[in-house]
Amino acid sequence: MKKIILAFDSFKGSLSSEKLSQAATEAIISEIPDCNVIALPIADGGEGTTVSISSALKAHEVVCHVSNPIMKPIVVPYAITKDGKTAIMEMAAASGLPLLSKNYRNPLKTTTYGTGQLIADAISKGCTTIILGIGGSATNDGAIGLLSALGVKFYDTDGKELAPIGENLLKINDFDATALVKIKQKVKFIVACDVNNPLYGENGAAYIYAPQKGASKEDVIILDAGLKNYAEVIARKLGKDISNEHGAGAAGGMGGGLLAFLDAELKSGIDTILDIVDFDEQLQECDLVITGEGKIDAQTGMGKALGGILSRSERKNVPVVVVAGAVDGVKNLNEQGFTSLFSIQPAPVTLEKAMDSNFAYNNIKNEISQIVRLIKRFEK
């Protein structure tokens, strides 16, 4: 084994992808001192995306004062590359569900305005490319909050300007997007997302995701109708039909709004990151890829982080071993193409114990050490 790639997503609530890679590297080097271990932090567009991309691009962190989903002030980090041209950010940092207690989770009232403030700040600093991960939102506003922060104004049938919140999508009759003309001339938007839902309908943003964000059945009907109205106004004003575009329903319609108003490029979150870290190039002369996340099941290979890693590794005929906190659906995952799968738990333990960072760190080291020892034995 001369070259091993480590491509861990985080064990959320326990260990970051960097810490996982550190533990795995220590285990590998202890068994194969001359092995070339390449650590590539991975995420799928949601939590951890900024850290993963920033690490790959050697970007530095900046902080920005923005509004949370209910317009309360917060301080949010994002990153800018060394050349000052590319900003990397997550909407979850400014407009994410974990920012709100359950009492305040209501996608009729929440907004993506804070994410737009992040973008405006990056543009003011001279950035000409924005890489935005759009997982984990608390919103269903079709990006009107974000767009409002960039200067777009939305109006009802009486010409009254609307607050950029989810329930007002249904009231939109017109908009003024002239503020975006100069922005679109100078700035490219790359949006990392891991869902392909249409904007509205039974598989759209409201019906599939709004209940997780606090919406009642009645709220879902209002939000879905709002997204449909929004799409119709966009079609009338801009000549663009975004209703069935793949990913238009991502993050409460954020994908659709960014497609329509900013000509954004929507990409799979994992593909965005794998391209940035030159994963395909790194696979050259690679003997093994080790990946993992906190919990894996039969859905793991279906388009998310590990599935993207598997797909690219298979093209180069590189085996993929998965190490996780919990493993379910092993037979199905083997059939998908994963070479082997391992849980790091040494014995039945409480969830609290399993997620303890020191406990998990040592378990990762022990498990990968055993995997490498087995491989060494069969190489002789």
NUDOKE-504355 format. One line per 5 residues: number of its first residue (from 1); for each residue x, z, y of C-alpha. Coordinates in Angstrom, 1 decimal. Each point is the difference from the previous one (the first is absolute). Example, Ala and Ser with C-alpha at 12.3 -4.5 7.8 and 13.67 -1.06 7.14 Angstrom:
BEGIN
1 = 12.3 7.8 -4.5 | 1.4 -0.7 3.4
//
This chain:
BEGIN
1 = 0.0 0.0 0.0 | 1.9 -1.3 3.0 | -2.8 -0.2 2.6 | -3.3 2.0 0.3 | -2.5 -0.3 2.8
6 = -2.0 3.1 1.0 | -3.3 -1.0 1.6 | -2.1 3.2 0.3 | -3.2 0.4 2.0 | -0.4 3.6 1.2
11 = -1.4 2.8 -2.1 | -2.5 0.8 2.7 | 0.0 3.7 0.9 | 3.1 0.6 -2.0 | 3.0 -2.3 0.4
16 = 0.8 -2.9 2.3 | 1.3 -3.3 -1.4 | 3.4 0.9 1.4 | 0.2 3.3 -1.8 | -1.2 -1.6 -3.2
21 = 2.7 -2.6 0.3 | 2.6 2.7 0.7 | -1.0 2.0 -3.2 | 0.0 -3.2 -2.1 | 3.4 -1.1 1.3
26 = 1.5 3.4 -0.8 | -1.3 -0.3 -3.6 | 1.2 -3.5 -0.5 | 3.5 0.5 1.4 | 0.5 3.1 -2.1
31 = -0.5 -2.1 -3.1 | 1.4 -3.4 1.2 | 2.5 0.8 2.9 | 0.8 -3.7 0.7 | -3.6 -1.2 0.1
36 = -1.1 -1.8 3.2 | -3.1 1.9 1.0 | -2.1 -1.7 2.7 | -2.7 2.2 1.6 | -2.8 -1.8 1.7
41 = -2.8 2.2 1.5 | -3.4 -1.5 -0.6 | -3.5 0.3 1.3 | -3.2 -2.2 -0.1 | -1.1 -0.1 3.6
46 = -1.3 3.5 0.3 | 1.7 3.3 0.3 | 3.8 -0.4 -0.2 | 0.1 -3.6 1.1 | 1.8 0.8 3.3
51 = 2.6 2.1 -1.8 | 0.6 -2.7 -2.6 | 0.4 -2.9 2.4 | 1.9 2.1 2.5 | 2.5 1.0 -2.7
56 = 0.5 -3.6 -1.1 | 0.4 -1.3 3.5 | 2.1 2.9 1.3 | -2.6 0.6 2.7 | -0.1 3.1 2.3
61 = -3.0 2.2 0.6 | -1.8 0.2 3.3 | -3.0 2.1 0.9 | -3.1 -0.9 2.0 | -2.8 2.0 1.5
66 = -3.3 -1.5 -1.2 | -3.6 0.9 -0.8 | -1.2 1.0 -3.5 | -3.2 -1.5 -1.5 | -2.2 2.2 2.2
71 = 2.1 -0.6 3.1 | 1.9 3.3 -0.1 | 3.7 -0.2 1.1 | 2.7 0.0 -2.7 | 3.6 -1.0 -0.3
76 = 0.8 -2.7 -2.5 | 3.3 -1.4 -1.3 | 0.8 -3.7 -0.7 | 3.2 -1.9 -0.3 | 1.9 -2.8 1.8
81 = 2.8 -2.0 -1.5 | 3.5 0.1 1.5 | -0.4 -3.2 1.8 | -3.1 1.3 1.7 | -2.2 -2.9 -1.1
86 = -2.0 1.3 -2.9 | -2.3 3.1 -0.1 | -1.2 1.5 -3.2 | -3.1 2.2 0.0 | -3.0 1.3 -2.1
91 = -3.5 0.2 1.3 | -0.4 3.1 -2.1 | 2.4 1.8 2.3 | -2.3 -0.4 3.0 | -3.4 -0.9 -1.6
96 = 0.2 1.5 -3.5 | -2.5 2.1 -1.9 | 2.3 3.0 -0.5 | 0.1 0.5 3.8 | -3.6 1.2 -0.1
101 = -1.6 3.0 -1.6 | -3.1 -0.8 -2.0 | -2.3 1.0 2.8 | 1.3 -2.8 2.2 | 0.1 -2.7 -2.6
106 = -2.6 -2.5 1.2 | 0.9 -3.8 0.1 | -3.0 -0.5 2.4 | 2.0 1.9 2.6 | 3.7 -0.5 -0.8
111 = 2.3 -2.6 1.5 | 3.3 -1.8 -0.5 | 0.9 0.3 3.7 | 3.0 2.1 -0.8 | 1.5 -2.7 -2.2
116 = -0.4 -2.4 2.9 | 1.9 2.4 2.2 | 2.9 0.0 -2.5 | 0.1 -3.8 0.2 | -0.2 0.0 3.8
121 = 2.9 2.4 0.1 | 2.1 -2.1 -2.3 | -0.7 -3.1 2.0 | 0.9 1.8 3.3 | 3.3 0.8 -1.6
126 = 0.7 -3.8 -0.7 | -1.0 -0.3 -3.6 | -1.1 -3.5 -1.0 | -0.9 0.7 -3.6 | -2.5 2.7 -1.1
131 = -0.1 1.0 -3.7 | -3.1 2.1 -0.5 | -1.1 1.7 -3.2 | -3.8 0.5 0.1 | -0.8 2.3 -2.9
136 = -1.6 3.4 0.1 | -2.2 -0.4 3.1 | -2.8 2.3 1.2 | -1.7 -2.9 1.8 | -2.5 -2.9 -0.4
141 = 0.3 -1.6 3.4 | 1.3 -3.5 -0.9 | 3.1 0.7 2.1 | -2.0 0.1 3.3 | 1.7 3.3 0.8
146 = 3.4 -1.5 -0.4 | -0.9 -3.1 1.9 | -1.5 2.1 2.9 | 3.3 1.7 0.3 | 1.6 -3.4 0.5
151 = -2.5 -0.9 2.7 | -2.9 -1.6 -1.8 | -3.5 0.9 1.3 | -3.1 -0.1 -2.1 | -3.5 -0.3 1.6
156 = -3.6 0.4 -1.1 | -2.9 -2.3 0.9 | -0.3 1.6 3.4 | 3.6 -0.6 0.8 | 0.9 3.7 -0.3
161 = 3.4 0.8 -1.4 | -0.1 1.7 -3.4 | 2.1 2.9 -1.3 | 2.1 -1.4 -2.9 | -1.5 2.0 -2.8
166 = -1.6 -1.0 -3.3 | -3.6 0.3 0.9 | 0.4 -2.3 3.0 | 0.9 -3.0 -2.1 | -3.7 -0.7 -0.4
171 = -0.4 -0.1 3.8 | 2.8 -2.5 0.8 | -1.3 -3.1 1.6 | 3.1 -1.2 1.9 | 3.6 0.8 0.7
176 = 2.9 -0.8 2.3 | 3.3 -0.5 -1.8 | 2.0 -1.6 2.8 | 2.4 3.0 -0.1 | 1.2 -1.2 -3.4
181 = 1.2 -3.4 1.2 | 3.4 1.0 1.0 | 0.4 2.5 -2.9 | -0.7 -2.8 -2.5 | 2.5 -2.3 1.7
186 = 2.8 2.6 -0.5 | -0.9 2.2 -2.9 | -0.4 -0.7 -3.8 | -2.1 2.3 -2.0 | 0.6 0.7 -3.7
191 = -2.6 2.2 -1.7 | 0.7 1.7 -3.3 | -3.1 0.8 -2.0 | -0.9 0.5 -3.7 | -3.7 -1.0 -0.1
196 = -1.7 -3.4 0.0 | -3.5 1.0 0.9 | -2.1 -2.2 2.3 | -1.1 1.3 3.4 | -3.6 0.8 -1.0
201 = -2.5 -0.1 -2.8 | -0.2 2.0 -3.3 | 3.8 -0.3 -0.4 | 0.9 0.3 3.6 | 1.6 2.7 2.1
206 = -3.0 2.2 0.6 | -1.6 0.1 -3.4 | 3.3 0.4 -1.9 | 2.0 2.3 2.3 | -2.2 1.6 2.7
211 = -1.5 2.7 -2.4 | 3.6 1.3 -0.5 | 0.3 0.4 3.7 | -3.2 2.1 0.5 | -2.7 -2.6 0.2
216 = -3.5 0.6 -1.4 | -2.0 -2.7 -1.7 | -1.8 -0.6 3.3 | 3.3 -0.2 1.9 | 1.3 -2.6 -2.5
221 = -2.9 -2.3 0.7 | 0.6 0.3 3.8 | 3.7 -0.6 -0.3 | -0.4 -3.0 -2.4 | -2.6 -1.6 2.4
226 = 2.5 0.7 2.8 | 2.8 -1.8 -1.7 | -2.3 -3.0 -0.7 | -1.0 -0.1 3.7 | 3.6 0.3 1.0
231 = 1.0 -2.9 -2.3 | -2.8 -2.1 1.5 | 1.0 0.6 3.6 | 3.6 -0.8 -0.9 | -1.1 -3.3 -1.7
236 = -2.0 -0.9 3.1 | 2.7 0.9 2.5 | 3.2 -0.9 -1.8 | -1.2 -2.5 -2.6 | 1.5 2.1 -2.8
241 = -1.9 1.1 -3.1 | 1.7 3.2 -1.3 | -2.8 1.3 -2.1 | 1.5 -1.0 -3.4 | 3.7 -0.1 0.8
246 = 1.9 2.0 -2.5 | 0.9 3.4 1.5 | -2.5 -0.3 2.9 | -1.7 3.2 -1.2 | 3.3 1.9 -0.3
251 = 0.1 3.3 2.0 | -3.6 -0.2 1.2 | 0.2 -3.6 1.1 | 3.4 0.4 1.6 | 1.3 -3.0 -1.9
256 = -2.8 -2.2 1.2 | 0.4 1.0 3.7 | 3.7 -0.6 -0.1 | -0.4 -3.4 -1.6 | -2.5 -1.1 2.6
261 = 1.5 1.3 3.2 | 3.8 0.2 -0.7 | 0.5 -2.8 -2.6 | 1.6 2.7 -2.2 | 1.5 -0.9 -3.3
266 = -1.6 2.2 -2.7 | 2.3 0.7 -2.9 | -0.1 2.2 -3.1 | 1.6 3.3 1.0 | 2.4 0.0 -2.9
271 = 1.0 -3.7 0.5 | 0.7 0.7 3.6 | 2.4 2.8 -0.9 | 1.6 -1.8 -3.0 | 0.7 -3.0 2.2
276 = 1.6 2.2 2.7 | 2.3 1.8 -2.5 | 0.9 -3.3 -1.6 | -1.3 1.2 -3.4 | 0.3 -3.4 -1.6
281 = 3.6 -0.4 1.0 | 0.8 3.6 -1.2 | -1.4 -0.9 -3.4 | 2.9 -2.4 -0.6 | 2.1 1.4 -2.9
286 = -2.2 3.1 -0.2 | -0.3 1.7 -3.4 | -2.9 2.2 0.7 | -2.6 1.0 2.7 | -1.3 3.6 0.0
291 = -3.1 0.6 2.1 | -2.7 2.6 0.2 | -2.6 1.8 2.1 | -1.8 3.3 -0.3 | -2.8 -1.1 -2.3
296 = -0.3 -3.3 -1.9 | -2.9 -1.4 -1.9 | -1.4 -3.3 -1.2 | -0.5 -1.1 3.7 | 3.6 0.5 0.9
301 = 1.0 -3.6 -0.8 | -2.9 -1.5 1.9 | 1.5 -1.1 3.3 | 1.5 3.3 1.2 | 3.6 1.1 0.3
306 = 1.0 0.1 -3.6 | -2.0 -3.1 -0.8 | 2.0 -2.0 2.6 | 3.3 1.4 -1.4 | -1.0 -1.0 -3.5
311 = -1.1 -3.5 0.9 | 3.3 -0.8 1.7 | 2.2 1.7 -2.6 | -1.8 -2.0 -2.8 | 0.9 -3.3 1.7
316 = 3.7 1.0 -0.3 | -0.5 1.4 -3.5 | 1.1 3.5 1.1 | -1.7 2.9 -1.9 | -2.0 2.6 2.0
321 = -0.1 3.6 -1.0 | -2.5 2.3 1.7 | 0.5 3.7 0.7 | -3.0 2.0 1.4 | -1.4 3.4 0.4
326 = -3.0 -0.9 -2.1 | -0.6 -3.0 -2.2 | -3.3 -1.4 -1.3 | -0.9 -3.3 -1.7 | 3.4 -0.5 -1.5
331 = -1.1 -2.7 -2.5 | -1.7 -2.0 2.8 | 3.1 0.3 2.2 | 2.3 -1.1 -2.8 | -2.3 -3.0 -0.5
336 = 0.4 -0.8 3.8 | 3.7 -0.2 -0.5 | 1.6 3.4 0.7 | 2.7 0.5 -2.6 | -0.5 3.8 -0.3
341 = -1.6 2.9 1.8 | 0.9 3.6 0.3 | -1.5 3.1 1.4 | 2.5 2.5 1.5 | -2.0 3.1 -0.9
346 = 2.0 2.1 -2.6 | -3.1 2.0 -1.0 | -3.6 0.8 1.1 | 0.2 1.4 3.6 | -2.3 0.6 2.9
351 = -0.5 -2.8 2.6 | 1.7 2.3 2.5 | 3.0 0.4 -2.2 | 0.2 -3.7 -0.9 | 0.0 -0.9 3.7
356 = 2.7 2.5 1.0 | 2.8 -2.2 1.5 | 2.9 1.8 -1.7 | -1.8 0.1 -3.4 | -0.8 -3.7 0.3
361 = 3.5 -0.9 1.1 | 1.6 1.7 -3.0 | -2.5 -1.6 -2.3 | 0.7 -3.5 1.3 | 3.7 0.6 -0.6
366 = -0.5 1.3 -3.5 | -2.4 -2.8 -1.0 | 2.2 -2.8 1.3 | 3.1 1.5 -1.5 | -1.8 -0.1 -3.4
371 = -1.1 -3.6 0.5 | 3.6 -1.1 0.9 | 1.5 1.9 -2.9 | -2.3 -1.8 -2.4 | 0.9 -3.4 1.5
376 = 3.7 0.8 -0.3 | -0.4 0.9 -3.6 | -1.5 -3.4 -0.9 | 2.6 -1.9 2.1 | 2.8 1.3 -2.3
//
